[in-house]
Amino acid sequence: MSAKSEAESNQASLPLAGKVALVTGATGYIGKAIALTLARQGACIAVSGRNQQAGKAVVEEIIALGRSALFAQADITDGEQVNDMVNGVVSQLGQLDILVASGAGASHDSLPFRLFDELDHDEIDYYIKSHWLSRAYAVQASIKHMKASGGGKIVLIGTDAGRIATVGESMIGGSTAGMMQMSRALARELGRHNIRINVVSMSYISDAEPRWKNSSDALESKEDAEGKRKGMLENLRKRILFDVTSEDIAATVAFFAGPGSDAITGQTLSVNSGLSTPG
């Protein structure tokens, strides 16, 4: 067997060979790690995000791995943009087998963690859009293509605040809880079309910490009246049992996207270093 034939044979044996995956929010951190991991497993990747320059850089990394990729620009809090973006991906790549809906609510420009009575109405609306509706838009735009091709895998990315009540995350958590409940209902609706849908939720991700830097003082370490250090990030670091990185999230997503999860739908799996153990 020639080297070329051997390489082609090896690629064909990868778990996601021949699959087309769309990853939203894929221009950095967790979304980027997911896109690269799915590419390593053989998938052709549509990298979606708002930043064209960052998105094209991820595409170049995927191509360097010997995989196919393209950039599909969209603001995922805009339903019309998402619908047009998904249709464009299918038009260019011919199919859509995997959707990973990430980004927006977990990006470097997301709203800070705030107490509920500090929020104005525009911020409340944006939390719902970024943590819930962005996922709903992507799912709705994708499922018609998956139905036409006989099935697919959908993985939604969220926060453990949707499972565990957390001070300062009333709207982040409430919106994500709605998204999780939506996914459970959709598991029943979409199962008849051979489409699986699951959620990966998380808490503190060590190599994605820069995305939190614009958050309010609640995130920063500071002294209380007794001189004790307090701050959300510091408290999280103290409680973690082991490190969790973007690659860990990506590996879990790859499991849900691959054949090993064919018997699983409507589930939420927390990858959170043991910070909490939701039921």
N, C-alpha and C positions, 0 to 999 in steps of 0.2 A: 504494500500500500504506500502511495506517495505521501509526502509530508502534507500536501494540500488536502488529499483525500482523508488522511487521518485527522486533520484539524476539523474538517467538515463533519466527520463522523462523531468526533468528540462534542462538537457544538450541538449536533442533533440529539445527543443523549442528555443534554441539560434539561432540568425540569420544566423550564418555561420556553424551550425552543419552539419557534413558530408562533408565539403569543405576542400580541401588541398590548402594551400597558401604558395607560395615561396616569401620570403622577402630577397632581396639582400642588402648588406651593413647593416646587422642586428646585428652586434656584439657590437654596442654601440650607444648612443645618440638617434637620431631620428629613425633610423632603428630598434633599440632594442625596443623602445616604440611602434612602429608599430607592431612588431612581438608579443609582449605581449598583446596588445589590440585585435588583431585578434584572438589570442588564447582564451582570455576571452570571446570572442563572439562565441566560439565553433569550430574554425578551427584547423586542424592539420597543424603544421608549419614546413617548411623547412627553417632553419636559414642559410643564406649564407654569407660568408665573407672570408677574407684572414687569419685571426688570429684564429687558431683552438682552442686555450685555451679560448679566449673570447667567441667564438661561442658556445662551449660546456657549458660554464657557463650560457648563455642565454637559451640553451636547457634545462638545469636543472631547471631554473626558470619556464619555461613553463610546464614541467612535474610536478612540485610542484603545479601548478594550476589545475592538473588533466587532462591535455591535452597531446596529442602526439606531439613529435617533433624530428627532427634530424638535424645534422649539415652537410652542403654541402659546401665544401671548393672550392673557385674559386677566381681568379683575374678577376673582371668584365670588365677590359679594354682589356682582351684577349678573342676574340670571340670563339676560339676553346675550351678554358677552360669553358666558359659559356655554350656552346652547350653540352659538356660532362656532366657538372654539372646538367643541366636541365634534360637531358635524365636519369641521375642516380636517380634524385629525383622521376621522374615518375616511373622508374623501381622499386624503393623501396616502394613508397606510392600508386602506381596504377593509379594516376590521377593528374591533375593540373587544379584547378579551378580559382585561383587568383594569379596574379603576381604583386608584388610591387617592382619596380625597383628604388632603392635608393643607396646611398653610393658613394664611389670613389671621385667624385667632391665635396662632402660635408663632407669629413672625416677629421680626425685630421692631416692627412699627405697630404692634398690637397695643390696645389700650392698657394702662397700668392697672394693677390690682388696687381696688378702692372699696371703701365702705359704701353700702348701698345709698345712704343718705347724702353722699358726696356726688352721686352721678346725676347728670342732666339727661333729658329725654333722648337727645341725639346719641349719647353714649350708650344708653340702654338698648336703643335700636341697633347700634353697631355691634354690640356683643352678640345679639341674637343673629344678626346677619353673618358675622364672622365665625361663630362657633356652631351654628346650626344650619341656617339657610344656605350658606355656601356649600355645605355637604348635600343638602336637598337638591340644589340646582344641578350639581354635578351628577348625582344619581339619576335624576329625572332625564337629563340630557343623554345619559349613557345607556339606560336600560333598553331603549327602543332598538339600538344597534345590537346589544347583546341578545335580545329576544330573536332578532332576525338571523343571528348566526348560531343559535342553539344553546346559548348559555354564557356564563361568565362569572367572575369573582369581583366583589366589591369590598374594599377595606376602608373604613372611615377612621380618621385619627382624632382623638379627643384628649381631654384631661381627666384625671381622677377626681377632680372637683365635681364632676358629673355623677360620681358614685358616693363620695364622702363630703359631707357639709364642711365648708372651709370658710373661715372669716376672711372677708375681703374678696371673695370669689362668688358672691351670690348670683350675679348675672352670667359670669363665665360658667359656673357650675350648673345653674338652672338651664341655660341654653344647651350645654352639652348633654345634660340629662334628657332634654327633649330630643336631641339627636339620637341618643342611645335608644330611647323608647321607639322612635321612628324606625330605627334599624331592626328592632325586634318584630314590629308589625310588618315591615317590608320583607323580612325573611319568610314569612308565611305567604305573602302575596307573590313574591318573585320565585319561590322555590319551585312552583309548577312550571316555570320557564327555565329551570336548570341554572338559576342564578343564585349564588351564595353571597350573603352580606354579613360582615362581622366588624367589630370595632376593636382598635388597639388604643388603650388609654395609658396615660403616663403622669408622672409628677416631675421631679427634678432630674434634668438631663445635663450631665456635667459639661459636655462639650458644646452645648447649645446655650450656655449661660449668657453670652453676649446679647441674645435676643431679649433679655429681661432688663437691659441696662437703662431703658427709658422709664422704667416703672417708678412708682411713687416712693416716698420715704419709707413706706411699710416694708419695702424690700431691703432697705439699707440697714446695716448694723449700727445701732446707736445705744446710748446709755439711758436707762430710766432714772428715776429719782434716787434709787439706791445704788446707782453705779453699775447695774447689771447690763450686759450687752443684750439687745433685743433686735430682731430683724428677721423677716421671712426667710431670706436666703440662708442666713446663719443657722436658724432653727432647722431648716430642711437638711443642711449638711450634717448637723449633729445627729439627726435621726436616721440617716440612711445606713443600711446594713452592708451594702456593697455598691460599687460604682455602676451607674447605668449611662450608656452613651447612645448617640444617634444610631450607631451600628446595631445595638441591641434592639432598638425599635424596628430598624430595617429588617433584621432577621425574623422578627415576629410577623411583620407584614408579609415577608416572602413565604412564610409557612402558610398563611391564610390565602395567598395568591396561588400557591402551588397545589399539586395533586394530593398532598398529604392531608389536606383539610376538606376533602370532597364530602365528608360526612358531617361537616360542621357548618351551621348557619345560625344567625340571630344571637351570637355570643359576644361578650365584651371581655377582653383579656387585659388585665393591668400589668404593665411592665414598670414597676415603681420602686425597685430596690428594697421592698419590704416596708416602705413607709406606712402603708395601710394594707389591710386584707379584706377588701369589700366582698360581700357575699354574692 
